[in-house]
Each structure stands twice: as structure tokens, then as C-alpha cells.
């Protein structure tokens, strides 16, 4: 709304000196606050002196979404996750479970979940519990080493580093050159 307050004092060019119409300001505000825009969350620099000590936590404590202040961990059947993780993180032994919408729509990163026992439904369905970790690695894609760091349960990377990937790529290319020379003879 700061933009609307600043704009309200401007005058139109060339005619009558009337301030911008309220309708125009409302349109601008709706445009800026619309659902179709990009969403962003920015953490300010951490100032631990402004952090409040979590009190009377029924379980453990976790860092807030900016990694600055401690807060009470969410407990069984409490909401978790959601838009940028604003609903909080689950306590040890629990995980945030997000169920697909009943309407059949696909999940987005904005749904909130519920804290449930870490492997309750996995045991029923025969799945192993998933503890996501940040994993860095590389794969050979279209003759090049493509490297990334992702949060996942299982390692999708063929090589742990760019160096090992490049070394393997050289061996593969060397073998391909040898093969092509032999087939031409």
C-alpha cells in the first residue's frame, strides 16, 4: 500500500489538476497483490538479540524458517510446512505429511501438512521411511557433466563430484573414439 499512498499525491498531466482516481489506485493494488504473481520470501539479517526464547514447548525446539531464532517444534496432528514453511517444522520422530487434494488437483509447494509419526503410513504401505538430505552430485547428460544440489531421499547422481564425472566422460569419449577408428578399418 506504500505505492498507493505515494501515488495518491501525484497529479495528472494536462488537465484539471485532479488527483489519480481511487479506481486506478485499487486496480494497481490488486495488480500488485494478485494471486498470479511471483511469490518470494526474504529473511532479514539475523539479530539473535531480537529472538524470543521459546517457552513451555511440549516437545523440542527447531530453528525458524530463516534459521535465526528457535521456536517450538510442531507436535503430532499440528499443521506444518505450507507457504515457505511458515507453519513450522515437526518435532523429532515426526514428519510433515501433505495429502493430495480431494479434488484431484496436483500439489503445489504452498499446501500445509500435518505432523505424523515418521513411519506410520510407510509401515502400512511397506515403504521405507524417507529422511530427505541435501545431496550434491553430477550426471552425464548429452555428453556433458551436469551437476546440482537437491533435497531428496535417494541419490539420483551417478558421480559424487564434477572431477569424477569429467574423468568418466573422458574415458567414455576415449572409448568412443577407439570404437569409431576400429569400425573404419
ZIZI-V402316 format. One line per field, one symbol per residue. ss: DSSP state (H for helix, E for strand, C for the rest). psi: psi as a letter, one per 40 degrees, with the letter a starting at -180 (. if undefined). A space follows every 10 residues. Layout:
ss=???
psi=???
//
This chain:
ss=CHHHHHHHCC ECCCCCCCEC CHHHHHHHHH HHHCCCCCCC CCCCCCCHHH CCCCCCCCCC EEECCCCCCE EECECCCCEE ECHHHCCCCE CCCEEEECCC CCCCCCCCCC CEEEEEECCH HHHHHCCCCC CCEEEEEEEE ECCEEEEEEE EECCCCCCEC CHHHHHHHHH HHHHHHHHHH HHHHC
psi=edddddddei iiiehefiii iddddddddd ddeideiihi hhhiihgdde hhhhifheba iiiieefdii ihiiiheiii bahffdeiii iheiihhhii ideeiiiaee iiahhihdfd ddddeeiiih hiihhhaiih hfeihhiihi hidiheidhe iddddddddd dddddddddd dddd.
//
